[in-house]
Amino acid sequence: MKTDLYTKIVLTVIAVALSANLIKSTINPAMADSKHYATVPVNADGSINVKIAKAGDVLDVNIKSVAPYAFSYCDAIPVKNK
């Protein structure tokens, strides 16, 4: 019978802790921190000027593989050569 009492006490402590956690989350819900954001200047045509620091004259970009679902929810990004 000692094991039965121990089990009841441990389960009661777990139940109280879970209930306290539930009450705490309803009182103070988790929210994303909205204080860390920056505005990006956009040109009239919708493009964005990008400066790549610490790169040579030629930037070699090779895309070897892309997951088939990677761009399923976005539009194509127009790329312009200078």
N, C-alpha and C positions, 0 to 999 in steps of 0.2 A: 504493500500500500504506500510505501514511501516514494516509490517511483511514480505512482499516480499523482501524488501531491506535487512532486517536483515538475512533472509534465504540465499540470494545470497552471502552476506559477509561471513557468517559462512561456507558455502560450498566452497567458494573460498579459505578461510584459510585452510580448510581440504585438498583441492586439492593441494595447494602449499606445505603443510607439507608432504603429501604422495609423491609428486614428488621429494622433497628434500631428503626424505628417500631412494627413488629408486636410485637417482643419487649418494648418499653417498655409498650405498651398491655396486654399480658397480665400483666405483673408488677404494674402499678399501674393497674387499670381505672378509667375515668371514673365518678364517682358524683355524684349530685345532693347539694347541700349541704343537710343536714337540720337545720342549726342555726338557720335563719331561719324560724320559724313562730310563730304566735300562736293562743291559744285564744279562741274567741268564745262569750260567754255566750248560752245558748239558753233561752228561756222554757219553761215546763212543757208548753205546747201545741206546741212545736217552732218557734215564730216567733222572729224576731230583732229587737230594738229598734234602729232606725237613726236617727241624728241627722244631719240635713243642715245643715252650717254655711254661712253666707253666702248664704242664700236668703231670699226674701221670704215672705209669708204663703201665696202661691199658687205652686206649682211646676207649670209647664205641661209636660206630657209628651206628645209626639206621635210615634207610631211610624209612619213613612211606608212603610217596606218592611222585610221580614225575609226572609232567604234561606230557601228551603223546607226545607233540611236543618239549619237552625240549632238547632232544638229536637227533633230526631228521637230523641235518646238520653237525654232527661231528662223528668221528670214536670212537670206544671203547677205553678206557684207560686201559692198562694192570696193574693189581695190583699184587704185590708180597708180600708174607708173609715171615717174617724173622724167 
